[in-house]
Amino acid sequence: MKHELPQLPYAYNALEPYLDARTMEIHHTKHHQNYVNKLNEALDVHPELYMQSLEELLKDISKIPEDIRTAVVNNGGGHYNHQLFWNSMAMPDSTILQGRLKEALEAMFGTNESFWQQFSAAALGQFGSGWAWLVITSDKKLAIIKTGNQDTPISHGNVVLFGIDVWEHAYYLNYQNRRVDYIEAWKHLINWDHASHIYETIFPA
Ligand code: MN3
């Protein structure tokens, strides 16, 4: 089956004032759609790969035929990362860090505040286009990582709790080149409930 653009889990204006509706609509209907289209164009060359899920394709990139591997990394990664991104966010200040994820995060990073300092420093320090993520690594530890372009954490054995898109297209209309202001605003949009849900799936009580 061809890959398709998923619906957003909220309205385009749901994240205002931190992310405006126009930016969200362009990001979803133009940028994300473009990754989906380009992924399908690449897979049309090897249609047997439509049998695999997006996760299967990205988990072991070395198995992708060489002639389309870069296209799958960029566009399959772009498609997957944006799904992670939409699910990383919720209406402003509508969720809080709590429960077992809170305990684990504070054990790893000290306080929520010092976690945020490290996370925002990673997002700010990603050179050029890319992402910063809170993940569970293959050895089952919480970690903050960065990836460039559309390289995706699942290609490296990580499970994503949430991630921020720091490509300029994610924030330019509102923030122009002020990535630091966008990152600071994004703190209000983290979907902690979703992150907790994934954490508790990996570490059942
Ligand atoms: Mn993007």
Residues whose N, C-alpha, C, O or C-beta is under 5 A from the ligand:
A	BS01	MN3	D165 W167 A170
